[in-house]
Each structure stands twice: as structure tokens, then as C-alpha cells.
Amino acid sequence: MLEQYFASYNFSDEEICRLERKESVTPGDFGALANRMRFMDSTELSPAYITEELCKMQDEKTGESTKRKIGFYAD
């Protein structure tokens, strides 16, 4: 998927392994990030950025991230 969506970037073995450890990565995640990147300044984009964003997406899916909550919560 990295090659299909981000062919112009060279990912390190470490970055690839980091993504492989995230078992919830889907093709839609790659597509969503690729679409979002179309509107970004190319100087901000790198393999490290792509890897980090994909991992953040997975952490949000699995509840590992506490930074962003969706919905209503009662105390």
C-alpha cells in the first residue's frame, strides 16, 4: 500500500516494520491520508510524517490515543 499511495517516498525498514506491527491498517487509511496530503505543503511531507500519521490513525481506532474523543460522555 505504501508503494501504491506514496511511491515517491523511500521508507526505511524501521518505518515499514512500525506499520506492520499495527494490525488495523486498511487501504482506506492510506487513501484518506493521501487525500489529506494533497492540500499540504510538500516541505512538510516525508516518510516519517506519513508513518506517524498512519500510526496515529491506528491508535485512535484501537483506543490507544487519549488525545481525541468522539461522542458524549457522562461523569
SEFIZA-3560 file (N, C-alpha, C; in Angstrom, 3 decimals):
REM SEFIZA-3560
<numar><xx>0.823</xx><yy>-1.184</yy><zz>0.000</zz><atom>N</atom></numar>
<numar><xx>0.000</xx><yy>0.000</yy><zz>0.000</zz><atom>CA</atom></numar>
<numar><xx>0.876</xx><yy>1.260</yy><zz>0.000</zz><atom>C</atom></numar>
<numar><xx>1.996</xx><yy>1.200</yy><zz>0.731</zz><atom>N</atom></numar>
<numar><xx>2.891</xx><yy>2.366</yy><zz>0.725</zz><atom>CA</atom></numar>
<numar><xx>3.345</xx><yy>2.688</yy><zz>-0.686</zz><atom>C</atom></numar>
<numar><xx>3.692</xx><yy>1.654</yy><zz>-1.431</zz><atom>N</atom></numar>
<numar><xx>4.166</xx><yy>1.865</yy><zz>-2.794</zz><atom>CA</atom></numar>
<numar><xx>3.058</xx><yy>2.403</yy><zz>-3.697</zz><atom>C</atom></numar>
<numar><xx>1.854</xx><yy>1.930</yy><zz>-3.496</zz><atom>N</atom></numar>
<numar><xx>0.739</xx><yy>2.365</yy><zz>-4.332</zz><atom>CA</atom></numar>
<numar><xx>0.372</xx><yy>3.825</yy><zz>-4.068</zz><atom>C</atom></numar>
<numar><xx>0.292</xx><yy>4.202</yy><zz>-2.801</zz><atom>N</atom></numar>
<numar><xx>-0.163</xx><yy>5.545</yy><zz>-2.459</zz><atom>CA</atom></numar>
<numar><xx>0.960</xx><yy>6.570</yy><zz>-2.327</zz><atom>C</atom></numar>
<numar><xx>2.157</xx><yy>6.109</yy><zz>-1.946</zz><atom>N</atom></numar>
<numar><xx>3.255</xx><yy>7.034</yy><zz>-1.661</zz><atom>CA</atom></numar>
<numar><xx>4.527</xx><yy>6.601</yy><zz>-2.379</zz><atom>C</atom></numar>
<numar><xx>4.418</xx><yy>6.366</yy><zz>-3.667</zz><atom>N</atom></numar>
<numar><xx>5.525</xx><yy>5.831</yy><zz>-4.464</zz><atom>CA</atom></numar>
<numar><xx>6.728</xx><yy>6.768</yy><zz>-4.524</zz><atom>C</atom></numar>
<numar><xx>6.530</xx><yy>8.044</yy><zz>-4.356</zz><atom>N</atom></numar>
<numar><xx>7.647</xx><yy>8.978</yy><zz>-4.481</zz><atom>CA</atom></numar>
<numar><xx>8.479</xx><yy>9.096</yy><zz>-3.205</zz><atom>C</atom></numar>
<numar><xx>8.123</xx><yy>8.344</yy><zz>-2.169</zz><atom>N</atom></numar>
<numar><xx>8.852</xx><yy>8.387</yy><zz>-0.898</zz><atom>CA</atom></numar>
<numar><xx>9.593</xx><yy>7.070</yy><zz>-0.680</zz><atom>C</atom></numar>
<numar><xx>10.749</xx><yy>7.169</yy><zz>-0.047</zz><atom>N</atom></numar>
<numar><xx>11.542</xx><yy>5.985</yy><zz>0.290</zz><atom>CA</atom></numar>
<numar><xx>11.423</xx><yy>5.726</yy><zz>1.782</zz><atom>C</atom></numar>
<numar><xx>10.750</xx><yy>4.651</yy><zz>2.137</zz><atom>N</atom></numar>
<numar><xx>10.529</xx><yy>4.304</yy><zz>3.537</zz><atom>CA</atom></numar>
<numar><xx>11.640</xx><yy>3.394</yy><zz>4.028</zz><atom>C</atom></numar>
<numar><xx>12.089</xx><yy>3.635</yy><zz>5.248</zz><atom>N</atom></numar>
<numar><xx>13.114</xx><yy>2.786</yy><zz>5.854</zz><atom>CA</atom></numar>
<numar><xx>12.476</xx><yy>1.474</yy><zz>6.311</zz><atom>C</atom></numar>
<numar><xx>13.311</xx><yy>0.489</yy><zz>6.536</zz><atom>N</atom></numar>
<numar><xx>12.814</xx><yy>-0.792</yy><zz>7.052</zz><atom>CA</atom></numar>
<numar><xx>12.137</xx><yy>-0.592</yy><zz>8.402</zz><atom>C</atom></numar>
<numar><xx>12.674</xx><yy>0.305</yy><zz>9.210</zz><atom>N</atom></numar>
<numar><xx>12.095</xx><yy>0.584</yy><zz>10.521</zz><atom>CA</atom></numar>
<numar><xx>10.682</xx><yy>1.154</yy><zz>10.395</zz><atom>C</atom></numar>
<numar><xx>10.486</xx><yy>2.075</yy><zz>9.463</zz><atom>N</atom></numar>
<numar><xx>9.158</xx><yy>2.668</yy><zz>9.257</zz><atom>CA</atom></numar>
<numar><xx>8.170</xx><yy>1.623</yy><zz>8.756</zz><atom>C</atom></numar>
<numar><xx>8.608</xx><yy>0.767</yy><zz>7.863</zz><atom>N</atom></numar>
<numar><xx>7.741</xx><yy>-0.292</yy><zz>7.344</zz><atom>CA</atom></numar>
<numar><xx>7.370</xx><yy>-1.268</yy><zz>8.459</zz><atom>C</atom></numar>
<numar><xx>8.336</xx><yy>-1.662</yy><zz>9.271</zz><atom>N</atom></numar>
<numar><xx>8.064</xx><yy>-2.581</yy><zz>10.385</zz><atom>CA</atom></numar>
<numar><xx>7.112</xx><yy>-1.960</yy><zz>11.398</zz><atom>C</atom></numar>
<numar><xx>7.263</xx><yy>-0.670</yy><zz>11.632</zz><atom>N</atom></numar>
<numar><xx>6.367</xx><yy>0.019</yy><zz>12.571</zz><atom>CA</atom></numar>
<numar><xx>4.921</xx><yy>-0.081</yy><zz>12.097</zz><atom>C</atom></numar>
<numar><xx>4.704</xx><yy>0.116</yy><zz>10.809</zz><atom>N</atom></numar>
<numar><xx>3.347</xx><yy>0.000</yy><zz>10.269</zz><atom>CA</atom></numar>
<numar><xx>2.850</xx><yy>-1.440</yy><zz>10.278</zz><atom>C</atom></numar>
<numar><xx>3.739</xx><yy>-2.379</yy><zz>10.008</zz><atom>N</atom></numar>
<numar><xx>3.338</xx><yy>-3.785</yy><zz>10.010</zz><atom>CA</atom></numar>
<numar><xx>2.871</xx><yy>-4.234</yy><zz>11.389</zz><atom>C</atom></numar>
<numar><xx>3.417</xx><yy>-3.641</yy><zz>12.433</zz><atom>N</atom></numar>
<numar><xx>3.008</xx><yy>-4.008</yy><zz>13.800</zz><atom>CA</atom></numar>
<numar><xx>1.596</xx><yy>-3.519</yy><zz>14.118</zz><atom>C</atom></numar>
<numar><xx>1.132</xx><yy>-2.530</yy><zz>13.387</zz><atom>N</atom></numar>
<numar><xx>-0.234</xx><yy>-2.030</yy><zz>13.571</zz><atom>CA</atom></numar>
<numar><xx>-1.155</xx><yy>-2.906</yy><zz>12.722</zz><atom>C</atom></numar>
<numar><xx>-1.897</xx><yy>-3.750</yy><zz>13.361</zz><atom>N</atom></numar>
<numar><xx>-2.700</xx><yy>-4.737</yy><zz>12.636</zz><atom>CA</atom></numar>
<numar><xx>-4.011</xx><yy>-4.192</yy><zz>12.097</zz><atom>C</atom></numar>
<numar><xx>-4.326</xx><yy>-2.936</yy><zz>12.398</zz><atom>N</atom></numar>
<numar><xx>-5.622</xx><yy>-2.393</yy><zz>11.968</zz><atom>CA</atom></numar>
<numar><xx>-5.518</xx><yy>-1.474</yy><zz>10.761</zz><atom>C</atom></numar>
<numar><xx>-4.348</xx><yy>-1.405</yy><zz>10.109</zz><atom>N</atom></numar>
<numar><xx>-4.176</xx><yy>-0.530</yy><zz>8.954</zz><atom>CA</atom></numar>
<numar><xx>-4.975</xx><yy>-1.085</yy><zz>7.773</zz><atom>C</atom></numar>
<numar><xx>-5.768</xx><yy>-0.222</yy><zz>7.138</zz><atom>N</atom></numar>
<numar><xx>-6.586</xx><yy>-0.644</yy><zz>5.998</zz><atom>CA</atom></numar>
<numar><xx>-6.240</xx><yy>0.206</yy><zz>4.769</zz><atom>C</atom></numar>
<numar><xx>-6.600</xx><yy>-0.263</yy><zz>3.582</zz><atom>N</atom></numar>
<numar><xx>-6.379</xx><yy>0.556</yy><zz>2.385</zz><atom>CA</atom></numar>
<numar><xx>-7.041</xx><yy>1.928</yy><zz>2.492</zz><atom>C</atom></numar>
<numar><xx>-8.168</xx><yy>1.998</yy><zz>3.153</zz><atom>N</atom></numar>
<numar><xx>-8.852</xx><yy>3.274</yy><zz>3.328</zz><atom>CA</atom></numar>
<numar><xx>-8.029</xx><yy>4.277</yy><zz>4.121</zz><atom>C</atom></numar>
<numar><xx>-7.240</xx><yy>3.786</yy><zz>5.069</zz><atom>N</atom></numar>
<numar><xx>-6.370</xx><yy>4.679</yy><zz>5.844</zz><atom>CA</atom></numar>
<numar><xx>-5.325</xx><yy>5.326</yy><zz>4.939</zz><atom>C</atom></numar>
<numar><xx>-4.740</xx><yy>4.526</yy><zz>4.060</zz><atom>N</atom></numar>
<numar><xx>-3.751</xx><yy>5.051</yy><zz>3.122</zz><atom>CA</atom></numar>
<numar><xx>-4.401</xx><yy>6.087</yy><zz>2.200</zz><atom>C</atom></numar>
<numar><xx>-5.591</xx><yy>5.771</yy><zz>1.704</zz><atom>N</atom></numar>
<numar><xx>-6.300</xx><yy>6.682</yy><zz>0.813</zz><atom>CA</atom></numar>
<numar><xx>-6.678</xx><yy>7.980</yy><zz>1.501</zz><atom>C</atom></numar>
<numar><xx>-7.155</xx><yy>7.882</yy><zz>2.736</zz><atom>N</atom></numar>
<numar><xx>-7.545</xx><yy>9.080</yy><zz>3.481</zz><atom>CA</atom></numar>
<numar><xx>-6.344</xx><yy>9.992</yy><zz>3.706</zz><atom>C</atom></numar>
<numar><xx>-5.225</xx><yy>9.402</yy><zz>4.074</zz><atom>N</atom></numar>
<numar><xx>-4.027</xx><yy>10.210</yy><zz>4.303</zz><atom>CA</atom></numar>
<numar><xx>-3.523</xx><yy>10.807</yy><zz>2.990</zz><atom>C</atom></numar>
<numar><xx>-3.527</xx><yy>10.031</yy><zz>1.932</zz><atom>N</atom></numar>
<numar><xx>-3.081</xx><yy>10.539</yy><zz>0.629</zz><atom>CA</atom></numar>
<numar><xx>-3.947</xx><yy>11.717</yy><zz>0.188</zz><atom>C</atom></numar>
<numar><xx>-5.251</xx><yy>11.627</yy><zz>0.395</zz><atom>N</atom></numar>
<numar><xx>-6.152</xx><yy>12.734</yy><zz>0.037</zz><atom>CA</atom></numar>
<numar><xx>-5.870</xx><yy>13.970</yy><zz>0.877</zz><atom>C</atom></numar>
<numar><xx>-5.636</xx><yy>13.778</yy><zz>2.142</zz><atom>N</atom></numar>
<numar><xx>-5.339</xx><yy>14.906</yy><zz>3.030</zz><atom>CA</atom></numar>
<numar><xx>-4.011</xx><yy>15.567</yy><zz>2.646</zz><atom>C</atom></numar>
<numar><xx>-3.049</xx><yy>14.777</yy><zz>2.232</zz><atom>N</atom></numar>
<numar><xx>-1.721</xx><yy>15.289</yy><zz>1.880</zz><atom>CA</atom></numar>
<numar><xx>-1.731</xx><yy>16.128</yy><zz>0.605</zz><atom>C</atom></numar>
<numar><xx>-2.725</xx><yy>15.939</yy><zz>-0.241</zz><atom>N</atom></numar>
<numar><xx>-2.808</xx><yy>16.706</yy><zz>-1.496</zz><atom>CA</atom></numar>
<numar><xx>-2.858</xx><yy>18.200</yy><zz>-1.242</zz><atom>C</atom></numar>
<numar><xx>-3.382</xx><yy>18.592</yy><zz>-0.095</zz><atom>N</atom></numar>
<numar><xx>-3.574</xx><yy>20.003</yy><zz>0.215</zz><atom>CA</atom></numar>
<numar><xx>-2.493</xx><yy>20.558</yy><zz>1.141</zz><atom>C</atom></numar>
<numar><xx>-1.487</xx><yy>19.764</yy><zz>1.427</zz><atom>N</atom></numar>
<numar><xx>-0.429</xx><yy>20.191</yy><zz>2.337</zz><atom>CA</atom></numar>
<numar><xx>0.786</xx><yy>20.698</yy><zz>1.579</zz><atom>C</atom></numar>
<numar><xx>1.568</xx><yy>21.494</yy><zz>2.254</zz><atom>N</atom></numar>
<numar><xx>2.832</xx><yy>21.983</yy><zz>1.716</zz><atom>CA</atom></numar>
<numar><xx>3.788</xx><yy>20.801</yy><zz>1.601</zz><atom>C</atom></numar>
<numar><xx>4.348</xx><yy>20.594</yy><zz>0.437</zz><atom>N</atom></numar>
<numar><xx>5.204</xx><yy>19.427</yy><zz>0.213</zz><atom>CA</atom></numar>
<numar><xx>6.448</xx><yy>19.422</yy><zz>1.090</zz><atom>C</atom></numar>
<numar><xx>6.846</xx><yy>20.579</yy><zz>1.621</zz><atom>N</atom></numar>
<numar><xx>8.018</xx><yy>20.604</yy><zz>2.504</zz><atom>CA</atom></numar>
<numar><xx>7.722</xx><yy>19.963</yy><zz>3.851</zz><atom>C</atom></numar>
<numar><xx>6.453</xx><yy>19.819</yy><zz>4.191</zz><atom>N</atom></numar>
<numar><xx>6.055</xx><yy>19.195</yy><zz>5.452</zz><atom>CA</atom></numar>
<numar><xx>5.979</xx><yy>17.673</yy><zz>5.347</zz><atom>C</atom></numar>
<numar><xx>6.022</xx><yy>17.144</yy><zz>4.136</zz><atom>N</atom></numar>
<numar><xx>5.776</xx><yy>15.728</yy><zz>3.911</zz><atom>CA</atom></numar>
<numar><xx>7.083</xx><yy>14.942</yy><zz>3.846</zz><atom>C</atom></numar>
<numar><xx>7.060</xx><yy>13.779</yy><zz>4.474</zz><atom>N</atom></numar>
<numar><xx>8.222</xx><yy>12.895</yy><zz>4.490</zz><atom>CA</atom></numar>
<numar><xx>7.748</xx><yy>11.488</yy><zz>4.854</zz><atom>C</atom></numar>
<numar><xx>8.583</xx><yy>10.484</yy><zz>4.638</zz><atom>N</atom></numar>
<numar><xx>8.210</xx><yy>9.138</yy><zz>5.074</zz><atom>CA</atom></numar>
<numar><xx>7.918</xx><yy>9.079</yy><zz>6.579</zz><atom>C</atom></numar>
<numar><xx>8.680</xx><yy>9.820</yy><zz>7.366</zz><atom>N</atom></numar>
<numar><xx>8.444</xx><yy>9.839</yy><zz>8.814</zz><atom>CA</atom></numar>
<numar><xx>7.075</xx><yy>10.419</yy><zz>9.136</zz><atom>C</atom></numar>
<numar><xx>6.683</xx><yy>11.485</yy><zz>8.450</zz><atom>N</atom></numar>
<numar><xx>5.366</xx><yy>12.093</yy><zz>8.660</zz><atom>CA</atom></numar>
<numar><xx>4.266</xx><yy>11.100</yy><zz>8.301</zz><atom>C</atom></numar>
<numar><xx>4.403</xx><yy>10.458</yy><zz>7.156</zz><atom>N</atom></numar>
<numar><xx>3.388</xx><yy>9.503</yy><zz>6.694</zz><atom>CA</atom></numar>
<numar><xx>3.242</xx><yy>8.357</yy><zz>7.684</zz><atom>C</atom></numar>
<numar><xx>4.363</xx><yy>7.820</yy><zz>8.119</zz><atom>N</atom></numar>
<numar><xx>4.338</xx><yy>6.714</yy><zz>9.082</zz><atom>CA</atom></numar>
<numar><xx>3.677</xx><yy>7.148</yy><zz>10.380</zz><atom>C</atom></numar>
<numar><xx>4.057</xx><yy>8.315</yy><zz>10.875</zz><atom>N</atom></numar>
<numar><xx>3.499</xx><yy>8.816</yy><zz>12.129</zz><atom>CA</atom></numar>
<numar><xx>1.996</xx><yy>9.017</yy><zz>12.020</zz><atom>C</atom></numar>
<numar><xx>1.535</xx><yy>9.602</yy><zz>10.931</zz><atom>N</atom></numar>
<numar><xx>0.104</xx><yy>9.847</yy><zz>10.763</zz><atom>CA</atom></numar>
<numar><xx>-0.682</xx><yy>8.543</yy><zz>10.657</zz><atom>C</atom></numar>
<numar><xx>-0.164</xx><yy>7.578</yy><zz>9.933</zz><atom>N</atom></numar>
<numar><xx>-0.842</xx><yy>6.284</yy><zz>9.827</zz><atom>CA</atom></numar>
<numar><xx>-0.896</xx><yy>5.590</yy><zz>11.187</zz><atom>C</atom></numar>
<numar><xx>0.160</xx><yy>5.684</yy><zz>11.965</zz><atom>N</atom></numar>
<numar><xx>0.165</xx><yy>5.086</yy><zz>13.299</zz><atom>CA</atom></numar>
<numar><xx>-0.823</xx><yy>5.792</yy><zz>14.219</zz><atom>C</atom></numar>
<numar><xx>-0.905</xx><yy>7.112</yy><zz>14.124</zz><atom>N</atom></numar>
<numar><xx>-1.884</xx><yy>7.859</yy><zz>14.925</zz><atom>CA</atom></numar>
<numar><xx>-3.301</xx><yy>7.405</yy><zz>14.592</zz><atom>C</atom></numar>
<numar><xx>-3.557</xx><yy>7.198</yy><zz>13.312</zz><atom>N</atom></numar>
<numar><xx>-4.889</xx><yy>6.748</yy><zz>12.896</zz><atom>CA</atom></numar>
<numar><xx>-5.220</xx><yy>5.403</yy><zz>13.534</zz><atom>C</atom></numar>
<numar><xx>-4.237</xx><yy>4.530</yy><zz>13.614</zz><atom>N</atom></numar>
<numar><xx>-4.462</xx><yy>3.208</yy><zz>14.189</zz><atom>CA</atom></numar>
<numar><xx>-4.657</xx><yy>3.300</yy><zz>15.693</zz><atom>C</atom></numar>
<numar><xx>-3.893</xx><yy>4.157</yy><zz>16.346</zz><atom>N</atom></numar>
<numar><xx>-4.047</xx><yy>4.338</yy><zz>17.788</zz><atom>CA</atom></numar>
<numar><xx>-5.441</xx><yy>4.864</yy><zz>18.124</zz><atom>C</atom></numar>
<numar><xx>-5.958</xx><yy>5.751</yy><zz>17.280</zz><atom>N</atom></numar>
<numar><xx>-7.313</xx><yy>6.267</yy><zz>17.502</zz><atom>CA</atom></numar>
<numar><xx>-8.347</xx><yy>5.159</yy><zz>17.341</zz><atom>C</atom></numar>
<numar><xx>-8.137</xx><yy>4.286</yy><zz>16.375</zz><atom>N</atom></numar>
<numar><xx>-9.072</xx><yy>3.173</yy><zz>16.149</zz><atom>CA</atom></numar>
<numar><xx>-9.095</xx><yy>2.215</yy><zz>17.328</zz><atom>C</atom></numar>
<numar><xx>-7.922</xx><yy>1.938</yy><zz>17.876</zz><atom>N</atom></numar>
<numar><xx>-7.812</xx><yy>0.913</yy><zz>18.916</zz><atom>CA</atom></numar>
<numar><xx>-7.944</xx><yy>1.481</yy><zz>20.318</zz><atom>C</atom></numar>
<numar><xx>-8.131</xx><yy>2.803</yy><zz>20.426</zz><atom>N</atom></numar>
<numar><xx>-8.298</xx><yy>3.408</yy><zz>21.735</zz><atom>CA</atom></numar>
<numar><xx>-6.996</xx><yy>3.665</yy><zz>22.453</zz><atom>C</atom></numar>
<numar><xx>-5.865</xx><yy>3.527</yy><zz>21.782</zz><atom>N</atom></numar>
<numar><xx>-4.573</xx><yy>3.765</yy><zz>22.419</zz><atom>CA</atom></numar>
<numar><xx>-4.285</xx><yy>5.250</yy><zz>22.562</zz><atom>C</atom></numar>
<numar><xx>-5.013</xx><yy>6.075</yy><zz>21.851</zz><atom>N</atom></numar>
<numar><xx>-4.799</xx><yy>7.517</yy><zz>21.921</zz><atom>CA</atom></numar>
<numar><xx>-5.882</xx><yy>8.128</yy><zz>22.791</zz><atom>C</atom></numar>
<numar><xx>-5.490</xx><yy>8.946</yy><zz>23.723</zz><atom>N</atom></numar>
<numar><xx>-6.476</xx><yy>9.602</yy><zz>24.584</zz><atom>CA</atom></numar>
<numar><xx>-6.593</xx><yy>11.079</yy><zz>24.237</zz><atom>C</atom></numar>
<numar><xx>-5.955</xx><yy>11.503</yy><zz>23.183</zz><atom>N</atom></numar>
<numar><xx>-5.959</xx><yy>12.911</yy><zz>22.808</zz><atom>CA</atom></numar>
<numar><xx>-7.290</xx><yy>13.354</yy><zz>22.218</zz><atom>C</atom></numar>
<numar><xx>-7.972</xx><yy>12.463</yy><zz>21.530</zz><atom>N</atom></numar>
<numar><xx>-9.181</xx><yy>12.861</yy><zz>20.813</zz><atom>CA</atom></numar>
<numar><xx>-10.319</xx><yy>11.900</yy><zz>21.150</zz><atom>C</atom></numar>
<numar><xx>-11.410</xx><yy>12.445</yy><zz>21.642</zz><atom>N</atom></numar>
<numar><xx>-12.571</xx><yy>11.628</yy><zz>21.978</zz><atom>CA</atom></numar>
<numar><xx>-13.738</xx><yy>12.080</yy><zz>21.121</zz><atom>C</atom></numar>
<numar><xx>-14.559</xx><yy>11.134</yy><zz>20.741</zz><atom>N</atom></numar>
<numar><xx>-15.724</xx><yy>11.412</yy><zz>19.920</zz><atom>CA</atom></numar>
<numar><xx>-16.965</xx><yy>10.960</yy><zz>20.683</zz><atom>C</atom></numar>
<numar><xx>-17.990</xx><yy>11.776</yy><zz>20.656</zz><atom>N</atom></numar>
<numar><xx>-19.251</xx><yy>11.382</yy><zz>21.283</zz><atom>CA</atom></numar>
<numar><xx>-19.500</xx><yy>12.131</yy><zz>22.575</zz><atom>C</atom></numar>
<numar><xx>-20.497</xx><yy>11.662</yy><zz>23.311</zz><atom>N</atom></numar>
<numar><xx>-20.890</xx><yy>12.292</yy><zz>24.566</zz><atom>CA</atom></numar>
<numar><xx>-20.459</xx><yy>11.407</yy><zz>25.725</zz><atom>C</atom></numar>
<numar><xx>-19.986</xx><yy>12.030</yy><zz>26.766</zz><atom>N</atom></numar>
<numar><xx>-19.514</xx><yy>11.291</yy><zz>27.934</zz><atom>CA</atom></numar>
<numar><xx>-20.191</xx><yy>11.846</yy><zz>29.166</zz><atom>C</atom></numar>
<numar><xx>-20.650</xx><yy>10.971</yy><zz>30.010</zz><atom>N</atom></numar>
<numar><xx>-21.264</xx><yy>11.368</yy><zz>31.270</zz><atom>CA</atom></numar>
<numar><xx>-20.272</xx><yy>11.121</yy><zz>32.395</zz><atom>C</atom></numar>
<numar><xx>-20.275</xx><yy>11.994</yy><zz>33.374</zz><atom>N</atom></numar>
<numar><xx>-19.355</xx><yy>11.826</yy><zz>34.509</zz><atom>CA</atom></numar>
<numar><xx>-19.920</xx><yy>10.853</yy><zz>35.511</zz><atom>C</atom></numar>
//
